[in-house]
Amino acid sequence: MNKANIADAVFEKIGGTKKAAEDAVETVFDFITSSLKKGEDISVAGFGVFAVKQRAAREARNPRTGETVHVPTTTVPKFRAGKSLKDAVK
């Protein structure tokens, strides 16, 4: 499934135009992205929580050469599934 499939599902459910459905889906993804950029968490009841997590700097090894490499601190997106979603997938 991809973004176009989600837009088609929205169009079938609410009607209107395909362009409006695509815009609605795009708006949701843009909002989630911009909120995560600001460091805000997004909680969707019954679905899950989108959050931002800091990964600490660390030393790693290059598997090809065995050389030690410094991996800097980085910020990554994280998703925690809600109970309803977990139960639905079981």
C-alpha positions as CSV (number, residue, x, y, z in Angstrom):
1,M,0.0,0.0,0.0
2,N,1.2,3.5,-0.8
3,K,0.0,7.1,-0.5
4,A,-2.0,6.9,-3.7
5,N,-3.9,3.8,-2.4
6,I,-4.6,5.7,0.8
7,A,-5.9,8.7,-1.2
8,D,-8.1,6.3,-3.2
9,A,-9.6,4.8,0.0
10,V,-10.3,8.3,1.3
11,F,-12.0,9.2,-2.0
12,E,-14.2,6.1,-1.9
13,K,-15.2,6.7,1.7
14,I,-16.0,10.5,1.6
15,G,-16.6,11.1,-2.1
16,G,-15.8,14.6,-3.5
17,T,-13.0,14.7,-5.9
18,K,-9.8,12.6,-6.2
19,K,-7.8,15.8,-6.0
20,A,-9.5,16.7,-2.7
21,A,-8.8,13.2,-1.3
22,E,-5.1,13.4,-2.4
23,D,-4.8,16.9,-0.8
24,A,-6.3,15.6,2.5
25,V,-3.9,12.7,2.7
26,E,-0.9,15.0,1.8
27,T,-2.0,17.5,4.4
28,V,-2.0,14.8,7.1
29,F,1.5,13.6,6.2
30,D,2.8,17.2,6.0
31,F,1.4,18.0,9.4
32,I,3.0,14.9,11.0
33,T,6.3,15.7,9.3
34,S,6.3,19.4,10.4
35,S,5.3,18.5,13.9
36,L,8.1,16.0,14.3
37,K,10.5,18.5,12.9
38,K,9.5,20.8,15.8
39,G,10.1,18.0,18.2
40,E,6.4,17.6,19.0
41,D,4.7,14.2,19.6
42,I,1.5,13.3,17.8
43,S,-0.9,11.0,19.5
44,V,-3.8,9.5,17.5
45,A,-6.2,7.8,19.9
46,G,-6.5,4.0,19.2
47,F,-3.8,4.1,16.5
48,G,-0.5,5.1,18.1
49,V,2.0,7.8,18.8
50,F,4.5,9.4,16.4
51,A,7.5,10.8,18.4
52,V,11.1,12.0,17.9
53,K,13.9,10.2,19.6
54,Q,17.5,11.3,20.2
55,R,20.1,8.6,19.5
56,A,23.3,9.2,21.5
57,A,26.7,9.4,19.8
58,R,28.6,6.1,19.7
59,E,31.6,4.3,18.4
60,A,30.9,1.6,15.7
61,R,33.0,-0.6,13.6
62,N,33.2,-0.8,9.8
63,P,32.5,-4.5,9.1
64,R,34.6,-4.5,6.0
65,T,37.8,-2.9,7.5
66,G,37.2,-3.3,11.2
67,E,38.1,0.4,11.6
68,T,36.4,2.2,14.5
69,V,34.0,5.0,13.2
70,H,32.4,7.7,15.2
71,V,28.6,7.9,14.7
72,P,27.3,11.4,15.8
73,T,24.2,12.1,17.8
74,T,21.1,11.9,15.6
75,T,17.4,12.6,15.8
76,V,15.1,9.9,14.4
77,P,11.3,9.5,14.1
78,K,9.7,6.7,16.1
79,F,6.2,5.1,16.1
80,R,4.6,3.3,19.0
81,A,1.4,1.4,18.1
82,G,-1.6,1.8,20.2
83,K,-3.5,-1.1,21.9
84,S,-6.4,-1.0,19.3
85,L,-3.9,-1.2,16.4
86,K,-2.0,-4.0,18.1
87,D,-5.2,-6.0,18.7
88,A,-6.4,-5.5,15.2
89,V,-3.2,-6.8,13.7
90,K,-3.1,-10.0,15.9
